[in-house]
Amino acid sequence: MAISLKTVQEIQEDLAARFKRRRIAMNLTQKDLADRSGVTWSSLKRFEREGLIALQSLLQLSVVLDCLGDFDTIAAETPATKSLDAILAKPRVRLRATGRKGRQQ
């Protein structure tokens, strides 16, 4: 299991920067992207500046920026997936009894 060393804030900012770069690469202004996606211009500005956005709005932006399919891999189940509790749990060691009952000498 890979553990991220980034904070939630850093991940939000990185995601916002990637969306902004994609928007610019597609030659869209903030206003153009907001109009095409149905996301308010103020929400888009806040997202690009602070990384804050509602999930529905993020998905709407993803449709216009042609990256909606990227969300299919988030939290996808894999056979090797373990919960954090399972990873941190100490294996139970069975202790052997030191004496034997019922044995006569």
For each residue, the residues with C-beta under 8 A, 3 or more apart:
1: 81 82 87
2:
3:
4: 11
5:
6: 10 11 14
7: 10 11
8: 11 12
9: 12 13 51
10: 6 7 13 14
11: 4 6 7 8 14 15 51
12: 8 9 15 16 50 51 52
13: 9 10 16 17 50 51
14: 6 10 11 17 18 51
15: 11 12 18 19 51
16: 12 13 19 20 47 48 49 50 51 53
17: 13 14 20 21
18: 14 15 21 22
19: 15 16 22 23 47 48 61 65
20: 16 17 23 24 48
21: 17 18 24 25
22: 18 19 25 26 65 67
23: 19 20 26 28 30 33 65
24: 20 21 27 28
25: 21 22
26: 22 23 65
27: 24
28: 23 24 32 33 36 64
29: 32 33
30: 23 33 34 41 44 45 48
31: 34 35 41
32: 28 29 35 36
33: 23 28 29 30 36 37 39 44 61 64 65
34: 30 31 37 39 40 41 43 44
35: 31 32
36: 28 32 33 64
37: 33 34 44 57 60 61 63 64
38: 60
39: 33 34 43 44 53 57 60 61
40: 34 43 44
41: 30 31 34 44 45
42: 45 46
43: 34 39 40 46 47 53 54 57
44: 30 33 34 37 39 40 41 47 48 57 61
45: 30 41 42 48 49
46: 42 43 49 50 52 53
47: 16 19 43 44 50 51 52 53 57 58 61
48: 16 19 20 30 44 45
49: 16 45 46
50: 12 13 16 46 47
51: 9 11 12 13 14 15 16 47
52: 12 46 47
53: 16 39 43 46 47 57 58 61
54: 43 57 58
55: 58 59
56: 59 60
57: 37 39 43 44 47 53 54 60 61
58: 47 53 54 55 61 62
59: 55 56 62 63 68 71
60: 37 38 39 56 57 63 64
61: 19 33 37 39 44 47 53 57 58 64 65
62: 58 59 65 66 67 68 70 71
63: 37 59 60 66 68
64: 28 33 36 37 60 61
65: 19 22 23 26 33 61 62
66: 62 63
67: 22 62 70
68: 59 62 63 71
69: 72
70: 62 67 73 74
71: 59 62 68 74
72: 69 76
73: 70 76
74: 70 71
75:
76: 72 73
77: 81
78: 81
79:
80:
81: 1 77 78
82: 1 86 87
83: 86 87
84: 87 88
85: 88 89
86: 82 83 89
87: 1 82 83 84
88: 84 85
89: 85 86
90:
91:
92:
93:
94:
95:
96:
97: 100
98:
99:
100: 97 103
101:
102:
103: 100
104:
105:
